[in-house]
Amino acid sequence: MIYELRSGKEGEGYTPYGSARDFMYCHDAEVIIEGPAETGKTLAAMWKLDICALKYPGSSMAIVRKVQSAIYGTCLETFQKQVLSKGSPAQAYGGNKPEWYDYPNGSRIYLGGMDKPGKVLSGERDIIYVNQAEELMPADWEILTTRTTGRAGNMPYNQCIGDCNPAHANHWILDRAKTGKLTLFHSTHKDNPTLWDPVNQRWTEQGEDTLSQLGGLTGALRARLFEGKWAAAEGVIYEEFRRAIHVMKREGPWTEIIIGADEGYTNPAVLLVIGVDNDGRKHVLQEFYKRRQLQADVVGAAKEMAKPYQGAVLEVDPSAAGLIAEMQGEGLYAYPANNSVFEGIQSVKAELAVAGDGRPRLTFDPSCVNTIAELESYCWKEHSTGLRDEPEKVNDHAMDALRYAVMGTRAIEGPPEGIYVYDDRVEISPY
């Protein structure tokens, strides 16, 4: 059945094209739409959920991501701006970070993450939609499929669906599609009518701008986000890294906290909080990864991230003298980091290697999505001689912060030189 895609205002309706349309109308039990960035994959998924919620009274659905906190600034923003604003009667419950959306006909869409499954996995669902499905492990996806078996019974079909950008060539999504368990649709930029004008058969002004930006990417990111290829990064530096081994949740206690900091404005500013346990193993607990942040914003974020940990050390990009000084002025234990690039890379590689007990000495919380993405796309620069001893200066902002932290373990014996602490006051020496 073809049903109307509702429009709240004249001329503001939604018409799916190409693979986006095929994805929306597919009723298979497991369906994912993949493709490069900005092809409209998430928008198609959000419209599908809203249409089904309205079409089938009492239906029970969920929007899921690997980490729940990542939902609110990404796919949920698309849902609110591009679907709910077009006249959907859905009402949010739970404040600024909703827990679910209710419809007048009794349908409900829950929000959750694999880190905080809560209500998402507490019962049967007619549809579960996974945003950025490439972030999931195979076991995560299989757990979700156990909640869409048809027992919810509010729709004539049940599904576990998702969208994703291409990842490495041996990803479980491709393997599952090859076995026939998963239906996989490939989207292109021409599926997005804001980029491609299907009537006049030409790129829109926004389309030309978007393609120009994506076309400027290099290496594996260009292959994945512009060309839509499932590609391994050629000459990847951290070939030891495997999501199944290195990405996990860990709890303390931590004997030491190190925060690696890389300055940036046009490029992202990065802060990585790393806990060190009593065996010396390191775990990246949290990341700050944002563009167009003023120095004061970065310092404020560093203070908040260091606040729960007494004596946290900040290893900072040594060229960022102003940032270091401002951090020290705020009472943070900030130091210029060791910036020996090759030595630092070798140190990180050694920590990533699986030790004799079958465990690596460096792991990452699933919420550190940008750091994980850089680990998979950080590459050597190939010289004319074929020698690879220098990294490409792309996809390296979290990698620099990580290197600073791994190289910078030092015990705190007192405030950094030039800082004097009087009770709760901090003063900087004028000398």
C-alpha positions as CSV (number, residue, x, y, z in Angstrom):
1,M,0.0,0.0,0.0
2,I,1.2,3.5,-0.8
3,Y,0.1,6.0,1.9
4,E,0.4,9.7,1.8
5,L,3.4,11.4,3.4
6,R,1.7,14.1,5.5
7,S,2.6,17.8,5.1
8,G,2.0,20.3,7.8
9,K,2.4,23.3,5.4
10,E,1.8,23.5,1.7
11,G,5.0,22.5,-0.1
12,E,6.7,21.0,3.0
13,G,5.8,17.4,2.5
14,Y,8.3,14.6,2.1
15,T,8.7,12.4,-0.9
16,P,11.2,9.5,-0.7
17,Y,13.4,8.7,-3.7
18,G,15.5,5.8,-4.8
19,S,16.8,3.5,-2.1
20,A,15.2,5.7,0.6
21,R,11.8,4.8,-0.8
22,D,12.7,1.1,-1.2
23,F,13.8,1.1,2.5
24,M,10.7,2.8,3.7
25,Y,8.3,0.3,2.1
26,C,10.3,-2.8,2.8
27,H,8.7,-5.2,5.3
28,D,11.6,-7.6,5.8
29,A,12.5,-8.5,9.4
30,E,15.9,-7.0,9.2
31,V,16.6,-4.0,7.0
32,I,19.5,-1.4,6.9
33,I,20.0,1.5,4.5
34,E,23.7,2.3,4.0
35,G,25.5,4.9,2.0
36,P,27.7,8.0,2.1
37,A,27.0,11.0,4.3
38,E,24.0,13.3,3.5
39,T,22.0,10.9,1.4
40,G,18.8,11.2,3.6
41,K,19.1,7.8,5.3
42,T,18.1,9.0,8.8
43,L,15.3,11.2,7.4
44,A,13.7,8.2,5.6
45,A,13.9,6.1,8.8
46,M,12.3,8.8,10.9
47,W,9.4,9.3,8.5
48,K,8.8,5.6,8.4
49,L,8.5,5.5,12.2
50,D,6.1,8.4,12.3
51,I,3.9,7.1,9.5
52,C,3.7,3.6,11.1
53,A,2.9,5.2,14.5
54,L,0.0,7.0,12.9
55,K,-1.1,4.2,10.7
56,Y,-1.2,1.4,13.4
57,P,-2.8,2.5,16.7
58,G,-1.1,1.2,19.8
59,S,2.1,0.3,17.9
60,S,5.3,0.2,20.0
61,M,8.6,1.3,18.5
62,A,12.0,2.5,19.6
63,I,14.9,4.6,18.4
64,V,18.3,3.2,19.5
65,R,21.9,4.1,19.3
66,K,25.0,2.5,20.7
67,V,25.2,5.2,23.3
68,Q,21.9,6.9,24.3
69,S,23.4,10.3,24.9
70,A,24.4,10.4,21.2
71,I,20.7,10.3,20.1
72,Y,19.8,13.8,21.2
73,G,22.1,15.9,19.0
74,T,21.8,13.7,15.9
75,C,18.9,11.6,14.8
76,L,16.4,13.1,17.3
77,E,17.2,16.6,16.0
78,T,16.3,15.3,12.5
79,F,13.0,13.8,13.9
80,Q,12.1,17.1,15.6
81,K,13.0,19.5,12.8
82,Q,12.1,17.5,9.8
83,V,9.2,15.3,10.9
84,L,7.5,16.6,14.0
85,S,7.5,20.2,12.7
86,K,5.5,19.0,9.6
87,G,2.4,18.4,11.7
88,S,3.0,15.2,13.6
89,P,0.8,15.0,16.7
90,A,3.5,13.2,18.7
91,Q,4.2,14.6,22.2
92,A,7.6,14.3,23.9
93,Y,7.9,13.1,27.5
94,G,10.9,13.4,29.8
95,G,12.0,17.1,29.4
96,N,14.8,18.3,27.2
97,K,16.1,14.8,26.7
98,P,12.8,12.9,26.1
99,E,12.4,9.2,27.1
100,W,9.6,8.6,24.6
101,Y,7.0,10.1,22.2
102,D,3.3,9.4,22.6
103,Y,0.7,9.6,19.8
104,P,-3.1,10.3,20.3
105,N,-3.9,6.8,19.0
106,G,-1.8,5.1,21.7
107,S,1.3,4.5,19.7
108,R,4.6,5.1,21.4
109,I,8.3,5.6,20.3
110,Y,10.9,4.9,23.0
111,L,14.4,6.3,23.0
112,G,17.4,4.4,24.3
113,G,21.0,3.2,23.9
114,M,22.7,-0.2,24.2
115,D,24.5,1.4,27.2
116,K,21.2,2.2,28.9
117,P,18.6,-0.2,27.3
118,G,16.0,0.4,30.0
119,K,12.5,0.5,28.5
120,V,13.7,-0.2,25.0
121,L,14.5,-3.9,25.8
122,S,12.0,-4.4,28.6
123,G,9.3,-5.6,26.2
124,E,8.3,-6.5,22.6
125,R,8.5,-3.8,19.9
126,D,6.9,-3.7,16.5
127,I,9.9,-1.7,15.0
128,I,13.3,-0.9,16.5
129,Y,15.3,1.6,14.5
130,V,19.1,1.8,15.0
131,N,20.8,5.1,14.1
132,Q,24.4,4.6,13.0
133,A,24.1,0.8,13.1
134,E,27.8,0.4,12.1
135,E,28.6,1.4,15.7
136,L,26.9,-1.8,17.1
137,M,28.6,-5.1,17.7
138,P,26.9,-8.2,16.1
139,A,25.6,-9.2,19.6
140,D,23.9,-5.8,20.0
141,W,22.0,-6.2,16.8
142,E,21.0,-9.8,17.6
143,I,19.7,-8.7,21.1
144,L,17.5,-6.1,19.4
145,T,16.1,-8.7,17.0
146,T,14.9,-10.7,20.0
147,R,12.5,-7.8,20.7
148,T,11.0,-7.6,17.3
149,T,9.8,-11.2,16.8
150,G,6.1,-10.3,16.2
151,R,4.8,-10.8,19.7
152,A,4.1,-7.1,20.1
153,G,1.3,-7.7,17.5
154,N,0.3,-4.2,16.8
155,M,1.4,-4.1,13.2
156,P,1.0,-6.7,10.3
157,Y,4.8,-7.0,10.2
158,N,7.7,-6.5,12.6
159,Q,11.2,-5.2,11.9
160,C,14.6,-4.3,13.2
161,I,15.8,-1.5,10.9
162,G,18.8,0.8,10.8
163,D,20.9,3.3,8.9
164,C,24.7,3.4,8.6
165,N,27.6,4.9,6.9
166,P,30.0,2.4,5.3
167,A,32.7,1.1,7.6
168,H,35.5,-1.4,7.0
169,A,35.2,-4.1,4.3
170,N,34.8,-7.0,6.8
171,H,32.0,-5.4,8.9
172,W,29.3,-7.7,10.3
173,I,26.6,-5.8,8.5
174,L,28.0,-6.9,5.1
175,D,28.4,-10.5,6.4
176,R,24.9,-10.6,7.7
177,A,23.5,-9.3,4.4
178,K,25.5,-11.9,2.5
179,T,23.9,-14.7,4.5
180,G,20.4,-13.4,3.6
181,K,19.4,-12.6,7.2
182,L,19.6,-8.8,6.5
183,T,18.2,-6.8,3.6
184,L,20.7,-4.0,2.7
185,F,19.8,-1.0,0.6
186,H,22.6,1.3,-0.8
187,S,21.7,5.0,-1.0
188,T,23.3,7.7,-3.1
189,H,23.4,11.5,-2.9
190,K,20.7,11.6,-5.7
191,D,18.3,10.0,-3.2
192,N,18.3,13.3,-1.2
193,P,16.1,15.9,-2.9
194,T,17.7,18.7,-1.1
195,L,21.0,17.8,-2.9
196,W,19.6,16.6,-6.2
197,D,16.6,18.1,-8.1
198,P,14.9,15.0,-9.6
199,V,12.6,17.2,-11.8
200,N,15.3,19.2,-13.5
201,Q,17.9,16.4,-13.1
202,R,20.7,18.6,-11.6
203,W,22.4,19.3,-8.3
204,T,20.9,22.0,-6.1
205,E,23.1,24.8,-4.7
206,Q,23.1,22.9,-1.4
207,G,24.0,19.7,-3.2
208,E,27.0,21.4,-4.9
209,D,28.2,22.8,-1.6
210,T,27.8,19.5,0.2
211,L,29.5,17.4,-2.4
212,S,32.4,19.9,-2.5
213,Q,32.9,19.6,1.2
214,L,32.7,15.8,1.2
215,G,34.9,15.6,-1.9
216,G,37.6,17.4,0.1
217,L,37.9,14.5,2.5
218,T,40.9,12.1,2.1
219,G,41.7,8.5,2.6
220,A,39.2,6.1,4.2
221,L,36.9,8.9,5.2
222,R,36.6,10.1,1.6
223,A,35.9,6.5,0.4
224,R,33.2,6.0,3.0
225,L,31.5,9.3,3.4
226,F,31.8,10.6,-0.2
227,E,32.1,7.6,-2.4
228,G,30.0,5.3,-0.2
229,K,32.6,2.5,-0.2
230,W,33.1,-0.1,2.6
231,A,36.8,0.4,2.7
232,A,39.7,-0.3,5.0
233,A,42.0,2.6,5.5
234,E,45.1,2.0,3.4
235,G,48.2,2.2,5.6
236,V,46.2,2.4,8.8
237,I,48.5,3.1,11.7
238,Y,46.6,1.3,14.5
239,E,46.0,-2.0,12.8
240,E,45.9,-3.5,16.3
241,F,42.6,-1.8,17.0
242,R,39.4,-4.0,16.9
243,R,36.1,-2.8,18.1
244,A,35.2,-6.2,19.5
245,I,38.3,-6.2,21.6
246,H,39.0,-2.6,22.5
247,V,35.5,-1.0,22.9
248,M,33.8,-1.8,26.2
249,K,32.4,-0.3,29.4
250,R,34.7,-0.3,32.4
251,E,34.4,0.9,36.0
252,G,37.2,2.0,38.3
253,P,38.7,2.3,40.8
254,W,41.4,4.4,39.0
255,T,44.7,5.1,40.5
256,E,45.4,7.9,38.1
257,I,43.5,10.2,35.7
258,I,45.1,11.7,32.7
259,I,43.4,14.1,30.3
260,G,44.9,14.5,26.8
261,A,44.1,17.8,25.2
262,D,44.5,18.9,21.6
263,E,43.8,22.6,20.7
264,G,41.5,23.4,17.8
265,Y,38.9,25.8,16.4
266,T,38.3,25.1,12.7
267,N,39.5,21.6,13.5
268,P,37.9,20.0,16.6
269,A,39.3,20.7,20.0
270,V,39.7,17.4,21.8
271,L,39.8,16.3,25.5
272,L,40.2,12.7,26.4
273,V,39.7,11.5,30.0
274,I,41.8,8.3,30.6
275,G,41.6,6.2,33.8
276,V,44.6,4.1,34.8
277,D,43.9,1.1,37.0
278,N,46.2,-0.6,39.6
279,D,47.6,-2.8,36.9
280,G,48.6,0.1,34.7
281,R,45.9,-0.5,32.1
282,K,44.3,2.5,30.5
283,H,40.7,3.2,29.7
284,V,39.4,6.2,27.7
285,L,36.3,7.1,29.7
286,Q,35.0,10.2,28.0
287,E,35.7,12.5,25.0
288,F,35.1,16.1,24.2
289,Y,35.3,16.6,20.5
290,K,33.9,19.9,19.1
291,R,34.7,22.4,16.4
292,R,34.5,26.2,16.7
293,Q,35.1,26.2,20.5
294,L,36.7,29.3,22.0
295,Q,39.7,28.8,24.4
296,A,37.5,29.6,27.3
297,D,35.0,26.9,26.3
298,V,37.7,24.3,26.2
299,V,39.0,25.3,29.5
300,G,35.5,25.2,31.0
301,A,35.0,21.7,29.5
302,A,38.3,20.6,31.0
303,K,37.3,21.8,34.4
304,E,34.1,19.9,34.3
305,M,35.7,16.7,33.1
306,A,38.5,16.9,35.7
307,K,36.1,17.9,38.6
308,P,35.2,14.3,39.7
309,Y,38.8,13.3,39.8
310,Q,41.2,14.8,42.4
311,G,44.6,15.4,41.0
312,A,43.8,14.8,37.3
313,V,46.7,15.7,35.1
314,L,46.2,17.4,31.7
315,E,48.8,16.7,29.0
316,V,48.2,19.5,26.5
317,D,49.4,20.2,23.0
318,P,52.8,21.8,23.7
319,S,52.2,24.4,20.9
320,A,49.1,25.7,22.8
321,A,50.9,27.9,25.3
322,G,47.9,30.2,25.8
323,L,45.6,27.3,26.4
324,I,48.0,25.8,29.0
325,A,48.4,29.1,30.7
326,E,44.6,29.6,31.0
327,M,44.1,26.1,32.3
328,Q,46.8,26.7,34.9
329,G,45.1,29.9,35.8
330,E,42.0,28.0,36.6
331,G,43.8,25.7,38.9
332,L,44.1,22.7,36.6
333,Y,47.3,20.6,36.6
334,A,48.1,21.3,32.9
335,Y,51.5,20.6,31.4
336,P,52.9,20.8,27.8
337,A,52.8,17.2,26.5
338,N,55.6,15.1,25.0
339,N,55.1,15.7,21.3
340,S,57.4,13.0,19.9
341,V,55.1,11.8,17.2
342,F,56.6,8.5,16.1
343,E,57.6,7.5,19.7
344,G,54.1,8.3,20.8
345,I,52.5,6.3,18.1
346,Q,54.6,3.3,19.0
347,S,53.6,3.7,22.7
348,V,49.9,3.7,21.7
349,K,50.4,0.6,19.5
350,A,52.1,-1.2,22.4
351,E,49.1,-0.4,24.6
352,L,46.6,-1.6,22.0
353,A,48.4,-4.9,21.5
354,V,46.8,-7.9,23.2
355,A,48.8,-8.9,26.3
356,G,49.7,-12.4,27.4
357,D,46.4,-12.7,29.4
358,G,44.4,-12.1,26.3
359,R,43.5,-8.5,27.1
360,P,44.8,-5.2,25.7
361,R,46.2,-2.5,27.9
362,L,44.2,0.3,26.3
363,T,40.4,0.3,25.9
364,F,37.7,2.8,25.0
365,D,34.2,3.5,26.3
366,P,31.5,3.1,23.5
367,S,30.6,6.8,23.9
368,C,33.9,7.9,22.5
369,V,32.6,7.6,18.9
370,N,34.9,10.2,17.3
371,T,38.0,8.7,18.9
372,I,37.0,5.3,17.7
373,A,36.4,6.6,14.2
374,E,39.8,8.2,14.0
375,L,41.5,5.0,15.3
376,E,40.1,3.2,12.2
377,S,41.1,6.0,9.7
378,Y,44.4,7.3,11.0
379,C,47.0,6.5,8.3
380,W,50.7,6.7,7.5
381,K,51.9,9.1,4.9
382,E,53.6,7.1,2.1
383,H,56.9,8.7,0.9
384,S,58.4,8.3,-2.5
385,T,60.7,5.7,-1.0
386,G,57.8,3.7,0.3
387,L,58.8,4.5,3.9
388,R,56.0,5.0,6.3
389,D,57.2,6.7,9.5
390,E,55.0,9.9,9.4
391,P,51.2,10.1,9.8
392,E,48.9,11.9,7.5
393,K,47.8,15.2,9.1
394,V,44.1,14.3,8.8
395,N,41.7,12.4,11.1
396,D,44.3,13.0,13.9
397,H,42.8,15.3,16.5
398,A,41.7,12.7,19.0
399,M,44.8,10.7,18.0
400,D,47.1,13.6,19.1
401,A,45.2,13.9,22.4
402,L,45.5,10.1,22.9
403,R,49.2,10.2,22.2
404,Y,49.8,13.0,24.6
405,A,48.0,11.2,27.4
406,V,49.6,7.8,26.8
407,M,53.1,9.4,26.8
408,G,52.4,11.7,29.8
409,T,51.9,9.6,32.9
410,R,53.4,11.6,35.7
411,A,52.6,11.8,39.4
412,I,51.4,15.1,40.8
413,E,53.5,16.4,43.7
414,G,52.0,19.9,43.7
415,P,50.6,22.6,41.5
416,P,52.3,23.4,38.2
417,E,55.2,25.9,38.5
418,G,53.9,29.5,38.9
419,I,50.6,28.5,40.6
420,Y,50.0,28.9,44.3
421,V,46.9,27.6,46.0
422,Y,45.5,29.3,49.1
423,D,42.5,27.4,50.5
424,D,40.0,27.6,47.6
425,R,41.8,30.5,45.8
426,V,44.2,30.2,42.9
427,E,46.8,32.8,42.1
428,I,49.3,33.0,39.3
429,S,52.8,34.2,40.1
430,P,53.7,37.4,38.4
431,Y,57.3,36.3,38.0
